[in-house]
Amino acid sequence: MNIILLGAPGSGKGTQAKALMDAEGLTHVSSGDLFRANIRGKTPLGVAATDYMSRGALVPDDLTIAMIRERLAAPDVTTGVLFDGFPRTVAQAEALDRMLGEIGQSVAGAVLIDVAEDALVERLSGRRICRECQTPFHVLFKPFEACPEARCDGEHLYQRDDDKPETVRARLEVYRAQTEPVIDYYAAQGKLQRVAGEGPMTEITQRMCAAIAELSGA
């Protein structure tokens, strides 16, 4: 069973991916993790990606797809994959369909974690980072109470530029422009489930599992 995980920045995709790995027995395949691993390992794909990134250019689809293809050849993905961060475009979705078709598999469906924009802005813009030890905090969900390294009283906490509300809204606009066609792609095939992404984490996980069961016909 292969599932696409969709959701805006701040929707809780990473948290839910970890929960679903245990609940559904799926292997989490994150395009971001693949990029970092290939770049860190200086693989041919990583070196090629670094070349584009160092020039400020977008990494072309064929490199991303090649990393995914290589990952799908690993033995730990035989029980099913939870794709996170891929596909980002309709062209990538079509390429994934072809790749899976070559090994007699298909995408069971996509689960979209739906969170209101104001809630996403609140989640993302509430983050604070310590300049001294880089520990992340959140003004609502994980407020500063004591320095984990006993080095300060919170005077080094700051808000990154890309966490400021106006920047967050711009990031969400980019996400929508990129992802709406992918959402439409799976919706047109009857393979899209929307899950409310607000509320206790365990309840959201239960909704996610119910959506996956619906997609798998269980």
C-alpha positions in Angstrom: 0.0 0.0 0.0 1.5 3.3 -1.1 0.1 6.5 0.3 0.9 10.2 -0.5 1.0 12.5 2.5 0.0 16.1 1.6 -0.1 19.1 3.8 1.0 22.7 4.1 4.1 23.8 6.1 3.0 23.6 9.8 0.2 21.0 9.1 2.0 18.4 11.2 3.0 16.1 8.4 6.2 15.0 10.1 4.5 14.2 13.4 1.8 12.2 11.6 4.2 10.4 9.4 6.0 9.0 12.5 2.7 7.9 14.0 1.5 6.3 10.8 4.7 4.3 10.4 3.9 2.5 13.6 0.1 2.3 13.1 0.1 1.2 9.4 3.5 -0.5 9.0 4.5 1.9 6.2 8.0 3.0 5.4 8.4 6.8 5.6 10.1 8.1 2.4 10.8 11.9 2.7 12.2 13.7 -0.3 13.9 16.1 2.1 15.7 13.3 3.9 16.7 11.7 0.6 18.3 15.0 -0.6 20.1 15.5 2.7 21.4 11.9 2.7 22.6 12.0 -0.9 24.3 15.4 -0.4 25.9 14.3 2.8 27.1 11.1 1.3 28.3 12.9 -1.9 26.6 10.4 -4.1 26.5 11.2 -7.9 22.9 12.3 -7.4 23.8 14.4 -4.4 26.7 16.0 -6.2 24.5 16.9 -9.1 21.8 18.3 -6.8 24.5 20.4 -4.9 25.6 21.9 -8.2 22.1 23.2 -9.0 21.6 24.4 -5.4 24.9 26.2 -5.3 23.9 28.2 -8.3 20.5 29.1 -6.8 18.8 27.0 -9.5 15.9 24.6 -8.9 16.9 20.9 -8.8 15.2 19.4 -11.9 12.5 16.8 -11.6 14.7 14.0 -13.1 17.2 14.2 -10.2 14.5 14.0 -7.6 12.7 11.2 -9.4 16.1 9.3 -9.7 16.5 9.5 -5.9 13.0 8.2 -5.4 13.6 5.4 -7.9 16.8 4.4 -6.1 14.9 4.4 -2.7 12.1 2.2 -4.0 14.7 -0.5 -4.9 15.6 -0.9 -1.2 14.3 -4.0 0.6 12.5 -2.1 3.4 9.8 -0.6 1.2 8.0 -3.9 0.2 5.1 -3.5 2.7 4.2 0.0 1.4 5.5 3.6 1.4 4.3 6.8 3.0 5.6 9.5 0.5 6.3 12.8 2.2 7.3 15.8 0.1 6.9 13.9 -3.1 5.3 14.3 -5.6 5.3 18.1 -5.6 4.1 18.5 -9.2 1.8 16.7 -11.5 4.8 15.7 -13.6 6.3 14.0 -10.5 3.0 12.3 -9.7 2.8 10.9 -13.2 6.5 9.8 -13.0 5.7 8.0 -9.7 2.7 6.2 -11.3 5.1 5.0 -14.0 7.8 3.9 -11.5 5.3 2.0 -9.4 3.7 0.4 -12.4 7.0 -1.0 -13.5 7.1 -3.0 -10.3 3.5 -4.0 -10.4 2.4 -1.5 -7.8 0.3 1.7 -7.7 -0.6 4.7 -5.5 -3.5 3.7 -3.2 -4.3 7.4 -2.6 -3.4 10.7 -1.1 -4.2 12.0 2.4 -4.4 15.8 2.8 -4.0 17.2 6.3 -6.3 20.2 6.2 -5.5 23.1 8.5 -6.9 26.7 8.3 -4.4 29.3 7.2 -4.7 31.3 10.4 -3.8 28.2 12.4 -0.8 27.5 10.2 0.4 31.0 10.6 0.0 30.8 14.4 1.9 27.5 14.5 4.8 28.6 12.3 5.2 32.2 13.5 5.2 31.2 17.1 8.5 29.4 16.8 11.6 30.9 18.6 15.2 29.7 18.4 18.0 30.2 20.9 21.0 31.9 19.3 23.3 30.2 21.7 22.3 26.5 21.5 19.8 26.5 18.6 17.1 24.9 20.8 13.6 25.5 19.2 10.7 26.7 21.4 7.2 27.8 20.6 5.3 30.6 22.4 2.2 28.4 22.7 3.1 24.8 22.4 6.6 24.7 23.9 7.3 27.9 25.7 10.7 28.7 27.2 10.7 27.7 30.8 14.4 26.9 31.4 17.5 26.7 29.3 18.2 23.0 28.6 21.9 23.8 28.9 21.5 26.2 31.8 23.3 29.0 29.9 20.6 31.7 29.7 17.3 33.0 30.9 15.7 33.2 27.4 17.5 36.5 26.4 18.9 34.8 23.3 15.6 33.7 21.8 14.7 35.2 18.4 12.3 34.7 15.6 13.8 33.7 12.2 12.9 35.8 9.3 11.1 32.9 7.5 9.0 32.4 10.6 7.6 35.9 10.6 3.8 36.1 9.8 4.1 37.9 6.4 6.8 35.4 5.3 4.8 32.5 6.5 1.8 33.6 4.4 4.0 34.0 1.4 5.3 30.5 1.9 1.8 29.2 2.1 0.9 30.9 -1.2 3.8 29.1 -2.9 2.7 25.8 -1.4 -0.8 26.3 -2.7 0.4 27.2 -6.2 2.6 24.1 -6.3 0.3 21.6 -4.6 -3.2 22.5 -5.7 -2.7 20.7 -9.1 -1.4 17.6 -7.3 -4.4 17.6 -5.0 -6.6 17.9 -8.1 -4.7 15.1 -9.8 -5.5 12.6 -7.1 -9.1 14.0 -6.5 -9.8 13.4 -10.2 -8.9 9.7 -9.7 -11.1 9.4 -6.6 -7.9 8.8 -4.6 -8.0 11.8 -2.3 -9.0 11.9 1.4 -9.1 15.1 3.4 -8.4 15.0 7.1 -9.0 17.8 9.6 -5.6 18.6 11.0 -6.6 20.5 14.1 -7.1 19.0 17.5 -5.2 16.5 19.7 -2.5 14.7 17.9 -3.9 11.2 18.7 -7.3 12.2 17.3 -5.7 13.4 14.0 -3.8 10.1 13.8 -7.1 8.2 14.2 -8.6 10.3 11.4 -5.5 9.6 9.2 -5.8 5.8 9.8 -9.5 5.9 8.9 -8.7 7.8 5.7 -6.0 5.2 4.8 -8.5 2.4 5.5 -11.0 4.0 3.2 -8.3 4.3 0.4 -7.2 0.7 0.8 -10.8 -0.6 0.8 -10.4 -2.1 4.3 
